[in-house]
Amino acid sequence: MKFKQRLTSITGHSFLTVLCTVWLLPIVWLVLQSFRGESTGPTNNIIPRQFTFDNYINLFTDTRLFNFPRWFGNTLFVAVISCVISTMLVLMTSYAFSRLRFSMREKYMKIILVIGMFPGFMSMIAIYHILKMFGLTQTLWALILVYSGGAAMGYYISKGFFDTIPKAIDESAMIDGATKSQIFWKITLPMSKPIVIYTILTSFMAPWVDFVFASIIMRDSYNNFTMAIGLYEMLKRENIGTYFTQFCAGAVVVAIPITILFIFMQKYYVSGVTGGSVKG
């Protein structure tokens, strides 16, 4: 029996080790290529023959063709504003569906669930023409509207979290004269740090790494490019031979903020996903 358990454990750990290797190898290769000092074009060597920081330096200083610092600022602006709007929309919608009882509540939830099953890219052309009618194409505010406009449809996890908070807390606060708004802002949200952090992370990640919607809306507006569009330009046939290692450096830079956020907020992120809260 012990031998069987030990064999199962070894098999499981071996399988996980293989999976980790498969997942981490592309990341390790990308990081190593970002420090490569020899020929800037793609190579088959995993470990560079020469190491240098010039690729990162040139990424932020050589703006003749690729203005990465501006694109970084554009992406940060869009991601932060979208994150704030999306987080508030998701949390308020989740709280309303969790705590309030109103006509058509169940039907609204089902309609949102069905609409959310359709891929977002199906509406790209329609969204582009709507933005064009209002003269918002090729602007950063257009991206913010796109990313935050449908954010409330992702209320499911937050609603499940709010459902775990005892309603007796709300009832006690109402007896003391608190309004629904005061209960939400001053009682429920302070008790819901895990789901707030989870919502912030997911709301920030989407605009930070998106390429599809950004490329459709921005088209050839060079100064309003996001990092995803700018890095893609480095991989075009006429540029890849010269800017490939800078592309790798840019890809690493893109991943750093998300990685830092996850490291410092991991425990809250996990709690938000699992729906842990105050039990009563």
VOGU-3710 file (C-alpha; in Angstrom, 3 decimals, decimal comma):
1> mkfkqrltsi> 0,000/0,000/0,000  2,804/2,382/0,916  4,661/1,443/-2,260  1,552/2,240/-4,336  1,111/5,622/-2,641  4,786/6,426/-3,120  4,622/5,440/-6,800  1,548/7,608/-7,282  3,291/10,537/-5,594  6,430/10,141/-7,740
11> tghsfltvlc> 4,338/9,894/-10,911  2,349/12,988/-9,973  5,432/15,037/-9,150  7,156/13,902/-12,368  4,136/14,924/-14,419  4,017/18,346/-12,742  7,748/18,784/-13,299  7,341/18,122/-17,018  4,443/20,580/-17,206  6,421/23,261/-15,343
21> tvwllpivwl> 9,332/22,769/-17,742  7,050/23,147/-20,759  5,480/26,295/-19,299  8,694/27,928/-18,106  10,994/27,153/-21,053  9,490/29,808/-23,407  9,668/32,403/-20,615  13,285/31,576/-19,794  14,166/31,675/-23,493  12,487/35,091/-23,875
31> vlqsfrgest> 14,341/36,559/-20,902  17,690/35,202/-22,116  17,101/36,578/-25,629  16,336/39,996/-24,174  19,924/40,098/-22,830  21,535/38,731/-26,016  24,415/40,850/-27,260  25,189/39,219/-30,610  23,176/39,396/-33,869  19,791/40,965/-33,167
41> gptnniiprq> 17,822/38,599/-35,409  16,215/35,344/-34,192  18,621/32,478/-33,476  18,375/28,837/-32,455  20,629/29,325/-29,426  18,829/29,196/-26,100  21,772/30,641/-24,165  23,294/33,809/-25,712  27,025/33,934/-26,387  27,148/37,539/-25,157
51> ftfdnyinlf> 25,035/39,320/-22,549  24,165/43,010/-22,557  21,670/45,538/-21,128  21,721/47,546/-24,362  18,460/46,037/-25,568  16,608/47,500/-22,566  18,471/50,803/-22,817  17,755/51,156/-26,537  14,114/50,209/-25,957  13,588/53,384/-23,916
61> tdtrlfnfpr> 16,126/55,703/-25,586  16,012/54,871/-29,308  12,618/56,329/-30,272  13,313/57,129/-33,902  11,118/54,319/-35,217  9,528/52,773/-32,133  8,534/55,159/-29,355  8,195/52,531/-26,642  8,162/54,979/-23,675  5,121/56,752/-25,140
71> wfgntlfvav> 3,382/53,434/-25,837  4,130/52,321/-22,293  2,521/55,507/-20,971  -0,504/55,048/-23,255  -1,018/51,493/-22,051  -0,591/52,444/-18,401  -3,117/55,291/-18,740  -5,700/53,098/-20,460  -5,166/50,196/-18,060  -5,433/52,303/-14,888
81> iscvistmlv> -8,529/54,273/-15,946  -10,222/51,132/-17,319  -9,333/49,256/-14,145  -10,925/51,886/-11,888  -14,136/52,084/-13,942  -14,412/48,331/-14,496  -13,769/47,490/-10,850  -16,523/49,803/-9,649  -18,989/48,572/-12,268  -18,322/44,912/-11,465
91> lmtsyafsrl> -18,544/45,349/-7,700  -21,699/47,477/-7,785  -23,430/45,136/-10,244  -22,419/42,099/-8,189  -23,688/43,666/-4,986  -27,002/44,616/-6,604  -27,623/41,077/-7,894  -26,508/39,560/-4,582  -28,376/41,748/-2,104  -31,235/43,502/-3,888
101> rfsmrekymk> -34,449/41,875/-5,024  -36,176/43,597/-7,939  -38,365/42,797/-10,920  -36,687/40,860/-13,765  -33,598/40,191/-11,606  -33,313/36,525/-12,578  -34,005/37,257/-16,240  -31,374/39,991/-16,335  -28,817/37,576/-14,897  -29,682/34,925/-17,482
111> iilvigmfpg> -29,562/37,427/-20,357  -26,121/38,659/-19,265  -24,933/35,056/-18,941  -26,071/34,213/-22,488  -24,591/37,379/-24,007  -21,308/36,691/-22,216  -21,006/33,350/-24,012  -20,386/35,117/-27,330  -16,727/35,978/-28,030  -15,965/39,670/-27,735
121> fmsmiaiyhi> -14,299/39,865/-31,139  -17,668/39,166/-32,815  -18,671/42,746/-32,026  -15,427/44,420/-33,095  -16,662/45,818/-36,406  -19,913/47,087/-34,893  -18,047/48,726/-32,024  -15,596/50,344/-34,433  -18,372/51,920/-36,525  -20,213/53,132/-33,407
131> lkmfgltqtl> -17,031/54,784/-32,168  -16,473/56,247/-35,632  -19,929/57,860/-35,600  -18,987/59,660/-32,389  -15,504/60,565/-33,672  -13,744/58,490/-31,016  -11,688/56,138/-33,175  -7,917/56,202/-32,801  -8,145/57,698/-29,307  -7,180/56,297/-25,935
141> walilvysgg> -10,637/57,105/-24,552  -12,138/54,790/-27,166  -10,103/51,921/-25,711  -11,214/52,859/-22,195  -14,869/52,797/-23,264  -14,422/49,412/-24,939  -12,646/47,786/-21,997  -14,944/49,166/-19,295  -18,224/49,188/-21,234  -18,970/45,497/-20,813
151> aamgyyiskg> -17,127/44,995/-17,531  -20,313/44,517/-15,508  -20,990/41,280/-17,393  -18,191/39,658/-15,391  -20,075/39,918/-12,112  -20,350/36,160/-11,434  -17,366/35,598/-9,141  -17,940/38,807/-7,192  -21,619/37,979/-6,704  -20,691/34,540/-5,374
161> ffdtipkaid> -18,338/36,197/-2,906  -20,958/38,708/-1,710  -23,434/35,836/-1,285  -21,144/34,363/1,406  -21,348/37,503/3,562  -24,158/36,994/6,125  -27,201/39,125/5,410  -27,608/39,576/9,152  -24,806/42,148/8,953  -26,843/44,211/6,471
171> esamidgatk> -29,966/43,870/8,575  -28,172/45,015/11,706  -26,786/48,037/9,891  -30,232/48,940/8,528  -31,705/48,765/12,024  -29,060/51,300/13,048  -30,226/53,571/10,226  -27,673/52,779/7,496  -28,765/53,029/3,859  -28,006/50,464/1,143
181> sqifwkitlp> -25,304/52,748/-0,209  -23,672/53,134/3,200  -23,775/49,393/3,774  -22,044/48,779/0,437  -19,304/51,396/0,802  -18,628/51,295/4,540  -19,378/47,690/5,526  -19,435/45,274/2,596  -16,423/46,559/0,630  -14,060/46,747/3,657
191> mskpiviyti> -14,999/43,120/4,402  -14,433/42,080/0,781  -10,745/42,858/0,257  -9,997/39,528/-1,519  -12,642/39,989/-4,208  -11,788/43,668/-4,611  -8,133/42,771/-5,231  -9,150/39,969/-7,595  -11,377/42,335/-9,574  -8,644/44,974/-9,743
201> ltsfmapwvd> -6,115/42,455/-11,071  -8,391/41,023/-13,748  -9,611/44,494/-14,767  -6,032/45,720/-15,123  -4,721/42,703/-17,029  -7,207/42,815/-19,915  -6,307/46,286/-21,287  -2,635/45,853/-20,366  -2,086/42,903/-22,718  -4,889/43,304/-25,283
211> fvfasiimrd> -3,887/43,425/-28,935  -7,014/42,651/-30,966  -9,310/45,530/-29,992  -6,422/47,984/-29,728  -5,207/47,213/-33,267  -8,724/47,581/-34,724  -9,456/50,888/-33,011  -6,017/52,524/-33,351  -5,195/51,306/-36,867  -2,306/53,591/-37,978
221> synnftmaig> -2,431/56,166/-35,157  1,257/55,779/-34,266  1,327/58,072/-31,226  -1,657/56,323/-29,645  -0,330/52,790/-30,021  -0,339/50,545/-26,974  2,615/48,322/-26,130  0,998/45,259/-27,708  0,638/46,987/-31,090  4,096/48,534/-30,899
231> lyemlkreni> 5,793/45,240/-30,084  3,969/43,579/-32,955  5,378/46,225/-35,309  8,882/45,123/-34,274  8,158/41,618/-35,585  7,269/42,676/-39,106  9,526/41,376/-41,860  11,361/44,654/-42,398  12,039/45,164/-38,670  12,536/41,768/-37,070
241> gtyftqfcag> 16,168/41,422/-38,119  17,100/44,653/-36,340  14,659/44,883/-33,458  14,074/41,287/-32,393  16,093/41,498/-29,183  14,427/44,817/-28,335  11,088/43,075/-28,858  12,137/40,424/-26,322  13,152/43,159/-23,885  9,803/44,874/-24,411
251> avvvaipiti> 7,935/41,621/-23,794  9,765/41,223/-20,484  8,949/44,819/-19,523  5,269/44,186/-20,259  5,252/41,179/-17,937  6,994/42,883/-14,993  4,055/44,966/-13,622  1,637/42,014/-13,778  4,181/39,731/-12,126  4,807/42,200/-9,295
261> lfifmqkyyv> 1,072/42,652/-8,706  0,536/38,896/-8,511  3,462/38,359/-6,148  2,242/40,954/-3,639  -1,471/40,188/-3,972  -1,445/36,432/-4,524  -3,132/35,532/-1,235  -5,984/37,953/-1,909  -6,298/36,713/-5,488  -6,641/33,083/-4,368
271> sgvtggsvkg> -9,157/34,032/-1,665  -11,193/35,939/-4,228  -11,314/33,013/-6,634  -12,258/30,484/-3,939  -14,941/32,797/-2,563  -13,699/32,864/1,015  -15,395/35,388/3,255  -16,908/35,939/6,654  -18,974/32,971/7,697  -21,934/33,217/9,987
//
